[in-house]
Amino acid sequence: MESTIGNSPSSRLDNIDQHIINAMRKDGREAFAQIAEQLNVSPGMIRQRYNRLVDLGYLKVVAVTNPLMMGKRTMAMIGIRTDGRKMLEVADKLIKFDEVVYIVVVSGRYDIMVEVFCNDHEDLLKFMTEKLSKVDGVRETESFMHLKIVKEIYF
């Protein structure tokens, strides 16, 4: 997925493209024939449009796992302050950690926000003390434990 926000021109998408994207967001396994029937077009057209959307980077279909079912009982957002000149280097180093599932460089109080999934509190503590705190350029962190996921969508 593109890493810079605000630079993807959606003007090249027509109503059929938008419908395909919305259908795949609801169910990434929906048959092209079913989408074609809804739009009164051929399945071949849907397949062609789908492939174009994937090739252009508008669409990527993946399996989404449930972290709780995968044994990840502790989830947290962590705000990270960095040495300013090392902000992007820190982000690149965080990519390598298995616990990290989401990284975003932000403005405001923190330089980077990461979401981590860990097996338990002990695993989170180990991550923070043995991995995160040892990354060159990390000055300060603040963790926010997930208590309840109220809404979760994948745009």
C-alpha positions as CSV (number, residue, x, y, z in Angstrom):
1,M,0.0,0.0,0.0
2,E,1.3,3.5,-0.8
3,S,2.9,5.1,2.2
4,T,2.1,8.8,1.4
5,I,-1.3,10.0,2.2
6,G,-3.3,12.2,-0.2
7,N,-1.6,11.4,-3.5
8,S,-3.8,8.7,-5.0
9,P,-6.1,10.1,-7.7
10,S,-9.4,8.3,-7.5
11,S,-10.7,10.3,-10.5
12,R,-9.6,7.4,-12.7
13,L,-12.2,5.2,-11.0
14,D,-15.6,4.9,-12.5
15,N,-18.8,3.5,-10.9
16,I,-17.9,-0.1,-12.0
17,D,-14.5,0.1,-10.4
18,Q,-16.0,1.6,-7.2
19,H,-18.6,-1.2,-7.1
20,I,-15.9,-3.9,-7.5
21,I,-13.8,-2.3,-4.7
22,N,-16.8,-2.1,-2.4
23,A,-17.8,-5.7,-3.1
24,M,-14.3,-7.0,-2.4
25,R,-14.1,-5.0,0.8
26,K,-17.2,-6.8,2.1
27,D,-16.1,-10.2,0.9
28,G,-12.8,-10.7,-0.8
29,R,-14.0,-14.1,-2.1
30,E,-17.1,-12.8,-3.9
31,A,-17.3,-14.4,-7.4
32,F,-16.7,-12.2,-10.4
33,A,-19.9,-13.6,-11.9
34,Q,-21.9,-12.4,-8.9
35,I,-20.5,-8.9,-9.1
36,A,-21.1,-8.9,-12.9
37,E,-24.7,-9.9,-12.3
38,Q,-25.2,-7.0,-9.9
39,L,-23.9,-4.6,-12.6
40,N,-25.4,-6.3,-15.6
41,V,-22.0,-6.8,-17.3
42,S,-19.9,-9.8,-18.2
43,P,-17.8,-11.7,-15.7
44,G,-14.9,-11.2,-18.1
45,M,-15.2,-7.4,-17.8
46,I,-15.2,-7.7,-14.0
47,R,-12.1,-9.9,-14.1
48,Q,-10.3,-7.4,-16.4
49,R,-11.3,-4.5,-14.2
50,Y,-10.2,-6.4,-11.0
51,N,-6.8,-7.2,-12.5
52,R,-6.4,-3.5,-13.5
53,L,-7.3,-2.3,-10.0
54,V,-4.7,-4.8,-8.6
55,D,-2.0,-3.8,-11.1
56,L,-2.5,-0.1,-10.4
57,G,-2.4,-0.6,-6.6
58,Y,-6.0,0.4,-5.8
59,L,-6.9,-3.1,-4.6
60,K,-5.1,-5.9,-2.7
61,V,-7.1,-8.8,-1.4
62,V,-5.6,-10.6,1.6
63,A,-6.8,-12.8,4.4
64,V,-7.3,-11.0,7.7
65,T,-6.6,-13.1,10.8
66,N,-8.2,-12.7,14.2
67,P,-5.3,-12.0,16.6
68,L,-7.3,-13.3,19.6
69,M,-7.8,-16.7,17.8
70,M,-4.1,-16.7,17.0
71,G,-3.1,-16.5,20.6
72,K,-2.4,-12.8,20.7
73,R,-4.2,-11.7,23.9
74,T,-2.4,-8.4,24.5
75,M,-2.6,-5.6,22.0
76,A,-1.3,-2.0,22.4
77,M,-0.7,1.2,20.5
78,I,2.7,2.7,21.3
79,G,3.5,6.4,20.8
80,I,7.2,6.8,20.1
81,R,9.3,10.0,20.3
82,T,12.5,9.8,18.3
83,D,15.7,11.8,17.7
84,G,14.2,14.0,14.9
85,R,16.9,13.1,12.4
86,K,16.4,9.4,13.0
87,M,12.7,9.2,12.7
88,L,12.5,7.3,9.4
89,E,15.5,5.1,10.4
90,V,13.6,4.1,13.5
91,A,10.4,3.3,11.5
92,D,12.5,1.2,9.1
93,K,14.0,-0.8,12.1
94,L,10.5,-1.3,13.6
95,I,9.4,-3.1,10.4
96,K,11.5,-6.1,11.3
97,F,9.8,-6.8,14.7
98,D,7.2,-9.6,14.4
99,E,5.0,-8.0,17.2
100,V,4.6,-4.8,15.1
101,V,1.6,-5.0,12.8
102,Y,1.1,-1.3,12.0
103,I,3.5,1.7,11.8
104,V,2.6,5.2,10.9
105,V,4.8,8.4,11.0
106,V,2.6,11.1,12.5
107,S,2.7,14.8,13.5
108,G,1.9,15.9,17.1
109,R,3.1,14.6,20.4
110,Y,4.7,11.5,19.0
111,D,6.8,10.9,15.8
112,I,5.7,7.3,15.3
113,M,2.7,5.3,16.3
114,V,2.9,1.5,16.2
115,E,0.3,-1.2,16.9
116,V,1.7,-4.4,18.5
117,F,0.1,-7.8,19.1
118,C,1.7,-9.9,21.8
119,N,0.9,-13.2,23.5
120,D,0.4,-11.7,26.9
121,H,1.5,-8.8,29.2
122,E,4.9,-10.5,29.8
123,D,5.5,-10.7,26.1
124,L,4.7,-7.0,25.7
125,L,7.0,-6.1,28.5
126,K,9.8,-8.1,26.9
127,F,9.1,-6.4,23.5
128,M,9.3,-3.0,25.1
129,T,12.4,-3.6,27.2
130,E,14.4,-5.9,25.1
131,K,13.6,-4.7,21.6
132,L,11.9,-1.3,21.3
133,S,14.0,0.5,23.9
134,K,17.2,-0.7,22.3
135,V,16.4,0.8,18.9
136,D,18.9,3.6,18.2
137,G,17.0,6.9,17.9
138,V,14.0,5.9,20.2
139,R,13.9,8.6,23.0
140,E,10.6,7.9,24.7
141,T,7.6,5.7,24.5
142,E,4.1,5.6,25.9
143,S,1.9,2.5,25.6
144,F,-1.9,2.4,25.3
145,M,-3.4,-1.0,26.0
146,H,-6.3,-2.2,23.9
147,L,-9.2,-2.8,26.3
148,K,-11.9,-3.4,23.7
149,I,-12.0,-3.1,19.9
150,V,-15.2,-1.2,19.2
151,K,-14.9,-0.7,15.5
152,E,-12.5,-2.3,13.0
153,I,-12.7,-1.9,9.3
154,Y,-10.2,-2.3,6.5
155,F,-10.4,0.5,4.0
